Amino acid sequence: MDFLRPQSLDEALAAKARRPDAVPIAGGTDVMVELNFDRRRPTALLDLGGVTELSGWSAAGPRIRLGATVPYTRVISELREVLPALATASRTVGSVQIRNRGTVGGNLGSASPAGDTHPVLLVSGAEVEAASVRGTRRIPAEEFYLGVKRNALAEDELITAVHLPVATGPQQFAKVGTRNAMVIAVCSFALALSEGRFRAAIGSAAPTPLRAYEAEEFLAAELSWAEPRPLNPAVQRRFGELVAAAAAPIDDVRGTAAYRRHALSVLARRTLGWVWRDHLDGKGRDGACA
Ligand SMILES: Cc1cc2nc3c(=O)[nH]c(=O)nc-3n(C[C@H](O)[C@H](O)[C@H](O)COP(=O)(O)OP(=O)(O)OC[C@H]3O[C@@H](n4cnc5c(N)ncnc54)[C@H](O)[C@@H]3O)c2cc1C
């Protein structure tokens, strides 16, 4: 196996153009598992560790550009004020060791339906920046996930960054696992309220992460953002039902389809309660909810 170690983004893109068979490795927390269990035998690895252009984040006005190899630990410690749901999701990933190595870019590269950042990227209106020697493009998160562990990257492309708007309202992420920590999601859910608009997204309960559009429209019709009133439990219940109906789960080792739907309805009810409470309290309107 060849081990390619580019020292700049240009070198990395040139290497990927020359060797599209080379598997990028960032934190390695997915790649090394696949190698160790002999699930994958790449002819080459493309180590992104020396590419400093990928390892930082920057703010440009109301948007954050998060480099592909920024580890979860930094998302949690440096970006929780401006990207609260991404920080919450990052806190639920694996263990300290995994969070020190693992990256949002790697989560996107794997495109596992169970990846914790995906529902958050969907409700945030994130865009994935992909680059190759042919140029750079931005892919809306909703167009990025094509199927189980399949994404929209071309074979010569690398993820260079993720662009996310700074939160302008409350956001929540919640996850159910078979134990309390160090666990892949049985199902997960993210909800964001921004400028009067709800966005809801489901993880680990369909071949790809997905938006729950009907549930979003229901909230838009039922709740007044400008003149908020306390939540009616019937609205919470119906929202939960619509979220559960939007999922397309399967039975697998982590849970049954029926349990996933039930758990999703519970997560949806809960997160709506939290988001609406924060909205009533006026929290998160200036991107300062943690
Ligand atoms: C013990 C353990 C616990 C875990 N717990 C969780 C969890 O709770 N939640 C969760 O979501 N995940 C979890 N994971 C999975 C993993 O940690 C995450 O998916 C993580 O985000 C992967 O990031 P990475 O940088 O380590 O990716 P890597 O392993 O380096 O790469 C992952 C994939 O993305 C590709 N890739 C990486 N960077 C790029 C790039 N810049 N451009 C193009 N392709 C790229 C790689 O080729 C590979 O296919 C866990 C893994 C382990 C081993």
The ligand as an SDF file (V2000), in Angstrom:
LIG
                    3D

 53 58  0  0  0  0  0  0  0  0999 V2000
  -14.9640    3.7570   18.7720 C   0  0  0  0  0  0  0  0  0  0  0  0
  -15.6510    4.6140   17.7390 C   0  0  0  0  0  0  0  0  0  0  0  0
  -16.7690    5.3350   18.1040 C   0  0  0  0  0  0  0  0  0  0  0  0
  -17.4190    6.1390   17.1650 C   0  0  0  0  0  0  0  0  0  0  0  0
  -18.5300    6.8450   17.5580 N   0  0  0  0  0  0  0  0  0  0  0  0
  -19.1600    7.6240   16.6470 C   0  0  0  0  0  0  0  0  0  0  0  0
  -20.3160    8.3560   17.0420 C   0  0  0  0  0  0  0  0  0  0  0  0
  -20.7540    8.3360   18.1850 O   0  0  0  0  0  0  0  0  0  0  0  0
  -20.9080    9.1220   16.0850 N   0  0  0  0  0  0  0  0  0  0  0  0
  -20.4480    9.2040   14.7950 C   0  0  0  0  0  0  0  0  0  0  0  0
  -21.0230    9.9260   13.9700 O   0  0  0  0  0  0  0  0  0  0  0  0
  -19.3490    8.5060   14.4050 N   0  0  0  0  0  0  0  0  0  0  0  0
  -18.6970    7.7340   15.2980 C   0  0  0  0  0  0  0  0  0  0  0  0
  -17.6010    7.0060   14.9080 N   0  0  0  0  0  0  0  0  0  0  0  0
  -17.1550    7.0960   13.5200 C   0  0  0  0  0  0  0  0  0  0  0  0
  -16.0790    8.1800   13.2440 C   0  0  0  0  0  0  0  0  0  0  0  0
  -15.4120    8.5480   14.4290 O   0  0  0  0  0  0  0  0  0  0  0  0
  -16.6920    9.4310   12.6120 C   0  0  0  0  0  0  0  0  0  0  0  0
  -17.3670    9.0960   11.4190 O   0  0  0  0  0  0  0  0  0  0  0  0
  -15.6600   10.5030   12.3300 C   0  0  0  0  0  0  0  0  0  0  0  0
  -16.3100   11.7070   12.0180 O   0  0  0  0  0  0  0  0  0  0  0  0
  -14.7170   10.1460   11.1980 C   0  0  0  0  0  0  0  0  0  0  0  0
  -13.7850   11.2060   11.0700 O   0  0  0  0  0  0  0  0  0  0  0  0
  -12.2490   10.9050   10.7310 P   0  0  0  0  0  0  0  0  0  0  0  0
  -11.5870   12.2080   10.5420 O   0  0  0  0  0  0  0  0  0  0  0  0
  -11.6610    9.9980   11.7290 O   0  0  0  0  0  0  0  0  0  0  0  0
  -12.4370   10.1470    9.3300 O   0  0  0  0  0  0  0  0  0  0  0  0
  -11.4800    9.1150    8.6020 P   0  0  0  0  0  0  0  0  0  0  0  0
  -11.5660    7.7790    9.2500 O   0  0  0  0  0  0  0  0  0  0  0  0
  -10.1160    9.6770    8.3910 O   0  0  0  0  0  0  0  0  0  0  0  0
  -12.2210    9.0690    7.1860 O   0  0  0  0  0  0  0  0  0  0  0  0
  -13.5590    8.6310    7.1140 C   0  0  0  0  0  0  0  0  0  0  0  0
  -13.9700    8.5570    5.6410 C   0  0  0  0  0  0  0  0  0  0  0  0
  -14.0000    9.8580    5.0740 O   0  0  0  0  0  0  0  0  0  0  0  0
  -13.0490    9.9630    4.0040 C   0  0  0  0  0  0  0  0  0  0  0  0
  -12.4590   11.2840    4.1750 N   0  0  0  0  0  0  0  0  0  0  0  0
  -11.9030   11.7980    5.2860 C   0  0  0  0  0  0  0  0  0  0  0  0
  -11.5510   13.0840    5.0820 N   0  0  0  0  0  0  0  0  0  0  0  0
  -11.9040   13.3710    3.8070 C   0  0  0  0  0  0  0  0  0  0  0  0
  -11.7930   14.5390    3.0000 C   0  0  0  0  0  0  0  0  0  0  0  0
  -11.2690   15.6780    3.4720 N   0  0  0  0  0  0  0  0  0  0  0  0
  -12.2430   14.4920    1.7400 N   0  0  0  0  0  0  0  0  0  0  0  0
  -12.7910   13.3430    1.2350 C   0  0  0  0  0  0  0  0  0  0  0  0
  -12.9330   12.2190    1.9600 N   0  0  0  0  0  0  0  0  0  0  0  0
  -12.4870   12.2330    3.2260 C   0  0  0  0  0  0  0  0  0  0  0  0
  -12.0910    8.8160    4.1820 C   0  0  0  0  0  0  0  0  0  0  0  0
  -11.4990    8.4030    2.9790 O   0  0  0  0  0  0  0  0  0  0  0  0
  -13.0200    7.7670    4.7580 C   0  0  0  0  0  0  0  0  0  0  0  0
  -13.7570    7.1600    3.7310 O   0  0  0  0  0  0  0  0  0  0  0  0
  -16.9230    6.2130   15.8410 C   0  0  0  0  0  0  0  0  0  0  0  0
  -15.7730    5.4860   15.4770 C   0  0  0  0  0  0  0  0  0  0  0  0
  -15.1380    4.6930   16.4320 C   0  0  0  0  0  0  0  0  0  0  0  0
  -13.8930    3.9330   16.0380 C   0  0  0  0  0  0  0  0  0  0  0  0
  1  2  1  0
  2  3  1  0
  2 52  2  0
  3  4  2  0
  4  5  1  0
  4 50  1  0
  5  6  2  0
  6  7  1  0
  6 13  1  0
  7  8  2  0
  7  9  1  0
  9 10  1  0
 10 11  2  0
 10 12  1  0
 12 13  2  0
 13 14  1  0
 14 15  1  0
 14 50  1  0
 15 16  1  0
 16 17  1  0
 16 18  1  0
 18 19  1  0
 18 20  1  0
 20 21  1  0
 20 22  1  0
 22 23  1  0
 23 24  1  0
 24 25  2  0
 24 26  1  0
 24 27  1  0
 27 28  1  0
 28 29  2  0
 28 30  1  0
 28 31  1  0
 31 32  1  0
 32 33  1  0
 33 34  1  0
 33 48  1  0
 34 35  1  0
 35 36  1  0
 35 46  1  0
 36 37  1  0
 36 45  1  0
 37 38  2  0
 38 39  1  0
 39 40  1  0
 39 45  2  0
 40 41  1  0
 40 42  2  0
 42 43  1  0
 43 44  2  0
 44 45  1  0
 46 47  1  0
 46 48  1  0
 48 49  1  0
 50 51  2  0
 51 52  1  0
 52 53  1  0
M  END
$$$$
